[in-house]
Amino acid sequence: MNKLSTVPNEIIMNKIYFIRDQKVMLDRDIARLYGVETKVLKQSVKRNISRFPDDFMFEMNKAELENWRSQFVTSKSDSMGLRYSPFCFTEQGVAMLSSILKSERAIKMNIEIMRAFTRFRRILTENTDLRLAIEKLERKSDNHAKNIEVLFSYMDELGDKPDDKKLANSEKLKLRKLIGYKTPKKKKH
């Protein structure tokens, strides 16, 4: 029995894509990790299609395929090794693959892939928490800025001298002593 080499987490995590608002892995990437041909993996899935409902696996449509290809700089002849639309496996779909591909390598890689999905989910959750905390601070900051503006407008009103018209119209209003820094008057010699 051959000793299986481990695949770095980064390689697996870089094979997880967002398609149809879901984290998925493509059939060709999974096949490579499992050490089987993509054709063999797809045939096994087709023979067991009842195990793969739409939320476990779907086939990429033409528009999605073109969009996915456009994200990579490749020559036309390579076409990312894709002659047919790939199967996209969600986390549950990858877990289901372990029941149809039973080689030792497939089982070990399946465990690593499941761990990568878990790490990916944790990273997304941590980033979401961080984003929410930043948004909360921004809202507080906006409120503080508005409060400071109101405070300055009140201070401006306190510093203004009353209008002569306002004095004439209101007998209740008395001249008040202005507050704040006063400059001393220059003495005449």
C-alpha positions as CSV (number, residue, x, y, z in Angstrom):
1,M,0.0,0.0,0.0
2,N,1.4,3.4,-1.0
3,K,1.8,6.1,1.5
4,L,-0.5,9.0,0.5
5,S,1.0,12.4,0.4
6,T,-1.1,15.2,2.0
7,V,-2.3,18.1,0.0
8,P,-1.8,21.6,1.5
9,N,-5.0,23.2,2.7
10,E,-4.4,26.2,0.5
11,I,-4.6,24.1,-2.6
12,I,-7.9,22.6,-1.6
13,M,-9.3,25.9,-0.5
14,N,-8.3,27.5,-3.8
15,K,-10.4,24.9,-5.6
16,I,-13.6,26.1,-3.8
17,Y,-15.6,28.5,-6.0
18,F,-18.8,30.5,-5.6
19,I,-21.3,29.6,-8.2
20,R,-25.0,30.2,-7.9
21,D,-24.3,31.7,-4.5
22,Q,-22.9,28.4,-3.2
23,K,-19.5,27.1,-2.3
24,V,-18.7,24.4,-4.8
25,M,-15.8,22.3,-6.1
26,L,-15.6,21.2,-9.8
27,D,-15.6,17.6,-10.9
28,R,-12.1,17.9,-12.5
29,D,-10.5,19.3,-9.3
30,I,-12.1,16.6,-7.2
31,A,-11.0,13.9,-9.6
32,R,-7.4,15.2,-9.6
33,L,-7.4,15.2,-5.8
34,Y,-8.9,11.7,-5.6
35,G,-6.5,10.4,-8.2
36,V,-9.1,9.4,-10.8
37,E,-10.0,10.6,-14.3
38,T,-12.8,13.2,-14.5
39,K,-14.6,10.9,-16.8
40,V,-14.6,8.1,-14.2
41,L,-15.9,10.4,-11.5
42,K,-18.7,11.7,-13.7
43,Q,-19.7,8.1,-14.7
44,S,-19.8,7.1,-11.1
45,V,-22.0,10.0,-10.3
46,K,-24.3,9.3,-13.2
47,R,-24.7,5.7,-12.1
48,N,-25.7,7.0,-8.7
49,I,-27.5,10.1,-9.7
50,S,-30.3,9.6,-7.1
51,R,-27.7,10.3,-4.4
52,F,-27.1,13.8,-5.9
53,P,-30.1,16.1,-5.7
54,D,-29.7,19.7,-7.0
55,D,-28.5,21.0,-3.6
56,F,-25.7,18.4,-3.6
57,M,-24.6,18.7,-7.3
58,F,-25.5,20.6,-10.4
59,E,-24.1,21.0,-13.9
60,M,-22.7,24.4,-14.8
61,N,-24.7,26.0,-17.6
62,K,-23.0,27.6,-20.6
63,A,-23.1,31.2,-19.3
64,E,-21.6,30.1,-15.9
65,L,-18.9,28.2,-17.8
66,E,-18.0,31.2,-19.9
67,N,-18.0,33.4,-16.8
68,W,-15.8,31.0,-14.9
69,R,-13.4,30.6,-17.8
70,S,-13.1,34.4,-18.2
71,Q,-11.8,34.7,-14.7
72,F,-8.6,32.9,-15.7
73,V,-6.0,33.9,-18.3
74,T,-5.7,30.8,-20.5
75,S,-5.2,30.0,-24.1
76,K,-8.2,28.9,-26.2
77,S,-6.7,25.5,-26.9
78,D,-6.4,24.7,-23.2
79,S,-10.0,25.8,-22.3
80,M,-9.1,25.0,-18.7
81,G,-9.3,21.3,-19.7
82,L,-13.1,21.6,-20.1
83,R,-14.8,20.1,-23.1
84,Y,-18.1,19.6,-21.3
85,S,-19.8,21.6,-18.6
86,P,-18.5,20.4,-15.3
87,F,-20.4,19.1,-12.4
88,C,-20.3,21.4,-9.4
89,F,-20.4,19.7,-6.0
90,T,-21.6,21.5,-2.8
91,E,-20.2,20.4,0.5
92,Q,-23.0,17.8,0.9
93,G,-22.2,16.6,-2.6
94,V,-18.5,16.1,-1.8
95,A,-19.6,14.2,1.3
96,M,-21.9,12.0,-0.8
97,L,-18.9,11.2,-3.2
98,S,-17.3,9.3,-0.4
99,S,-20.1,6.7,-0.6
100,I,-19.5,6.0,-4.3
101,L,-15.7,6.4,-4.6
102,K,-14.2,4.1,-2.0
103,S,-10.4,4.0,-2.7
104,E,-8.2,4.9,0.3
105,R,-7.0,8.0,-1.4
106,A,-10.5,9.2,-2.2
107,I,-11.6,8.6,1.4
108,K,-8.5,10.5,2.8
109,M,-9.0,13.4,0.3
110,N,-12.7,13.5,1.1
111,I,-11.8,14.1,4.7
112,E,-9.4,16.9,3.8
113,I,-11.9,18.5,1.5
114,M,-14.6,18.5,4.2
115,R,-12.1,20.1,6.6
116,A,-11.4,22.8,3.9
117,F,-15.1,23.5,3.6
118,T,-15.3,23.9,7.4
119,R,-12.3,26.3,7.5
120,F,-13.8,28.2,4.6
121,R,-17.1,28.6,6.4
122,R,-15.2,29.7,9.6
123,I,-13.3,32.3,7.7
124,L,-16.4,33.7,6.1
125,T,-18.1,33.8,9.5
126,E,-15.2,35.6,11.1
127,N,-15.1,38.1,8.3
128,T,-18.8,38.7,8.5
129,D,-18.5,39.3,12.3
130,L,-15.7,41.8,11.6
131,R,-17.6,43.5,8.9
132,L,-20.7,43.9,11.2
133,A,-18.5,45.3,14.0
134,I,-17.0,47.9,11.6
135,E,-20.4,48.9,10.3
136,K,-21.6,49.3,14.0
137,L,-18.6,51.6,14.7
138,E,-19.3,53.6,11.5
139,R,-23.0,54.1,12.6
140,K,-21.8,55.3,16.0
141,S,-19.2,57.5,14.4
142,D,-22.0,59.0,12.1
143,N,-24.2,59.7,15.2
144,H,-21.3,61.3,17.1
145,A,-20.6,63.5,14.1
146,K,-24.2,64.6,13.9
147,N,-24.2,65.3,17.7
148,I,-21.0,67.4,17.4
149,E,-22.6,69.4,14.6
150,V,-25.7,70.1,16.7
151,L,-23.4,71.1,19.7
152,F,-21.5,73.6,17.5
153,S,-24.7,75.1,16.2
154,Y,-25.9,75.6,19.8
155,M,-22.6,77.2,20.7
156,D,-22.8,79.5,17.7
157,E,-26.3,80.6,18.8
158,L,-25.0,81.3,22.3
159,G,-22.2,83.4,20.9
160,D,-24.4,85.5,18.6
161,K,-25.6,89.0,19.6
162,P,-29.3,89.4,19.6
163,D,-30.9,91.2,16.7
164,D,-32.3,94.7,17.3
165,K,-35.5,93.6,15.6
166,K,-35.9,90.6,18.0
167,L,-35.3,93.0,20.9
168,A,-38.0,95.3,19.7
169,N,-40.5,92.5,19.3
170,S,-39.8,90.8,22.6
171,E,-39.9,92.6,25.9
172,K,-39.0,89.4,27.7
173,L,-35.7,89.0,26.1
174,K,-33.0,90.8,28.1
175,L,-29.5,91.5,26.9
176,R,-27.2,88.9,28.2
177,K,-23.6,89.0,28.9
178,L,-21.6,87.3,26.1
179,I,-19.6,84.4,27.2
180,G,-16.2,83.2,25.9
181,Y,-12.8,84.7,25.5
182,K,-12.7,88.5,25.7
183,T,-9.9,90.5,24.3
184,P,-8.8,93.3,26.6
185,K,-9.5,96.8,25.4
186,K,-6.4,98.9,24.5
187,K,-5.8,101.8,26.7
188,K,-5.5,105.2,25.1
189,H,-2.5,107.3,26.1
